[in-house]
Amino acid sequence: MTNARVVTFDIANATFDFYTQDMWNNQVQSWRDEMFESGMIDDRDIIEEMDEYEVVECIWGEEMFIDYIPEDVK
């Protein structure tokens, strides 16, 4: 995937997922919505202020790692 900008690694099942920037933004927003709708955090403002790493940690704990792929990979 040449446009991938973010990669996640799930240690529970040893899988990688690659995201374009738009896909990543949508996924993070989906996780934010999930946190609010499930009642995990009931203040939408707090959720929106969280960065991507905090969102992933709330949803996945230590099971998921994320990293950004540089644009100029040679």
C-alpha positions in Angstrom: 0.0 0.0 0.0 1.9 3.0 -1.2 -0.2 5.7 0.4 -0.1 4.1 3.9 0.9 6.7 6.5 0.0 4.8 9.7 0.5 1.2 10.8 -1.0 -0.6 13.8 0.3 -3.9 15.3 -2.1 -6.0 17.4 0.0 -8.2 19.6 -2.9 -10.5 20.5 -3.2 -11.9 17.0 0.2 -10.6 15.5 -1.4 -8.7 12.7 -0.6 -5.4 11.1 -3.1 -2.9 9.6 -2.1 -0.1 7.3 -4.0 3.1 6.9 -3.9 6.1 4.6 -4.2 9.4 6.5 -7.9 9.7 5.7 -8.6 6.1 6.7 -6.7 6.7 10.0 -8.6 9.8 10.8 -11.9 8.0 10.2 -10.8 5.0 12.3 -9.8 7.3 15.2 -13.1 9.1 15.0 -14.9 5.8 15.0 -13.1 4.8 18.2 -13.9 8.2 19.7 -17.6 7.6 18.9 -17.4 4.1 20.4 -15.9 5.4 23.6 -18.7 8.0 24.0 -21.6 5.7 22.9 -20.4 2.9 25.2 -20.3 5.3 28.2 -16.6 4.6 28.7 -16.1 8.4 28.8 -19.3 10.4 29.0 -17.8 13.8 28.2 -17.5 14.3 24.4 -15.1 17.3 24.9 -12.6 15.2 26.8 -12.7 12.5 24.1 -12.2 15.1 21.3 -9.2 16.5 23.2 -7.4 13.1 23.3 -4.7 12.5 20.8 -4.5 9.3 18.7 -2.2 7.5 21.1 -4.6 8.1 24.1 -7.6 7.0 22.0 -5.8 3.8 21.0 -4.8 3.1 24.6 -8.4 3.6 25.9 -9.8 1.2 23.3 -7.0 -1.4 23.1 -4.8 -1.0 26.2 -1.4 -2.4 25.7 -2.6 -4.8 22.9 -2.2 -2.3 20.1 0.8 -0.3 18.9 0.8 2.5 16.3 3.5 4.1 14.3 3.6 6.7 11.5 5.3 5.8 8.2 7.5 8.6 6.8 6.6 9.8 3.4 10.2 9.5 2.0 10.9 5.9 2.5 13.8 4.8 0.3 
